[in-house]
Amino acid sequence: MQPISTTPASLPIGIFNGTVVTTDGLYRVQQISVEAARALVSNQAITSAVGHQAAAHLISEILGVFVAENRIQFIQQPGQLAIAIKLNIRPPEGAVLSKEEMLSIGYTLRLIERLE
């Protein structure tokens, strides 16, 4: 696993409810522990691009910070970090899961770094 860098202070950490590439570029994606993710967001601003209320609630609990439901078009900048929740299985098409359903499916966290 590569060492975790920090996002420049002027760029908030993006929060996603799925592993996404927001624009063209070179990215590094790696699994991140809950503890490491909490440490990253504990002293840096975040921007939520989480489009579903239940996912926002779950991610808030996981990270220990408030993550708003926020359906925005987020463009990750070079050097900027993002944290995404990745469910262990892909839900059926059109499914909107509750927080409890997401917990029962299971998840991992991913750190997405846009390198260039």
NUTITOR-675887 format. One record per residue (C-alpha): residue in three letters; residue number from 1; y, x, z. Coordinates in steps of 0.5 Angstrom, whole numbers, plus 500, padded with zeros to 3 digits. Example, Ala and Ser with C-alpha at 12.3 -4.5 7.8 and 13.67 -1.06 7.14 Angstrom:
<rs>
R   resn   resi   north   east    up
R    ALA      1     491    525   516
R    SER      2     498    527   514
</rs>
This chain:
<rs>
R   resn   resi   north   east    up
R    MET      1     500    500   500
R    GLN      2     507    503   498
R    PRO      3     512    504   504
R    ILE      4     517    498   505
R    SER      5     524    499   503
R    THR      6     529    495   505
R    THR      7     534    491   501
R    PRO      8     541    493   500
R    ALA      9     545    490   506
R    SER     10     549    486   500
R    LEU     11     543    483   497
R    PRO     12     540    477   502
R    ILE     13     532    477   502
R    GLY     14     529    471   497
R    ILE     15     524    466   500
R    PHE     16     520    463   495
R    ASN     17     514    458   496
R    GLY     18     510    461   491
R    THR     19     509    468   488
R    VAL     20     514    468   482
R    VAL     21     518    473   477
R    THR     22     525    470   477
R    THR     23     527    474   471
R    ASP     24     525    480   466
R    GLY     25     524    486   470
R    LEU     26     520    491   473
R    TYR     27     517    489   480
R    ARG     28     512    491   485
R    VAL     29     508    486   489
R    GLN     30     504    487   495
R    GLN     31     501    483   501
R    ILE     32     505    484   507
R    SER     33     504    482   514
R    VAL     34     507    476   518
R    GLU     35     510    481   523
R    ALA     36     513    486   518
R    ALA     37     516    480   514
R    ARG     38     519    477   521
R    ALA     39     522    484   522
R    LEU     40     525    484   515
R    VAL     41     528    477   516
R    SER     42     530    478   523
R    ASN     43     536    483   521
R    GLN     44     538    481   514
R    ALA     45     541    475   511
R    ILE     46     536    470   507
R    THR     47     537    466   501
R    SER     48     532    460   500
R    ALA     49     529    458   494
R    VAL     50     524    454   497
R    GLY     51     524    447   493
R    HIS     52     519    443   498
R    GLN     53     521    441   505
R    ALA     54     514    442   508
R    ALA     55     513    449   505
R    ALA     56     520    450   508
R    HIS     57     518    448   515
R    LEU     58     512    452   514
R    ILE     59     515    458   512
R    SER     60     520    457   518
R    GLU     61     515    457   523
R    ILE     62     511    463   520
R    LEU     63     518    468   519
R    GLY     64     521    465   526
R    VAL     65     528    464   522
R    PHE     66     530    457   519
R    VAL     67     529    457   512
R    ALA     68     532    451   508
R    GLU     69     529    447   503
R    ASN     70     533    449   497
R    ARG     71     532    448   490
R    ILE     72     536    453   486
R    GLN     73     535    457   480
R    PHE     74     534    464   484
R    ILE     75     535    471   480
R    GLN     76     532    477   484
R    GLN     77     537    483   483
R    PRO     78     534    490   482
R    GLY     79     533    493   489
R    GLN     80     533    486   492
R    LEU     81     527    484   496
R    ALA     82     523    477   496
R    ILE     83     518    474   501
R    ALA     84     513    469   498
R    ILE     85     508    465   501
R    LYS     86     501    465   497
R    LEU     87     496    459   498
R    ASN     88     489    461   498
R    ILE     89     487    456   493
R    ARG     90     491    453   487
R    PRO     91     493    445   489
R    PRO     92     491    440   484
R    GLU     93     497    439   479
R    GLY     94     502    434   481
R    ALA     95     500    435   489
R    VAL     96     505    435   494
R    LEU     97     502    438   500
R    SER     98     504    437   507
R    LYS     99     505    443   512
R    GLU    100     498    441   515
R    GLU    101     495    441   508
R    MET    102     498    448   507
R    LEU    103     495    451   514
R    SER    104     488    448   512
R    ILE    105     488    452   505
R    GLY    106     490    458   508
R    TYR    107     496    463   505
R    THR    108     498    470   505
R    LEU    109     505    473   504
R    ARG    110     507    477   499
R    LEU    111     513    482   498
R    ILE    112     516    482   491
R    GLU    113     521    488   490
R    ARG    114     525    488   483
R    LEU    115     525    495   482
R    GLU    116     529    495   475
</rs>
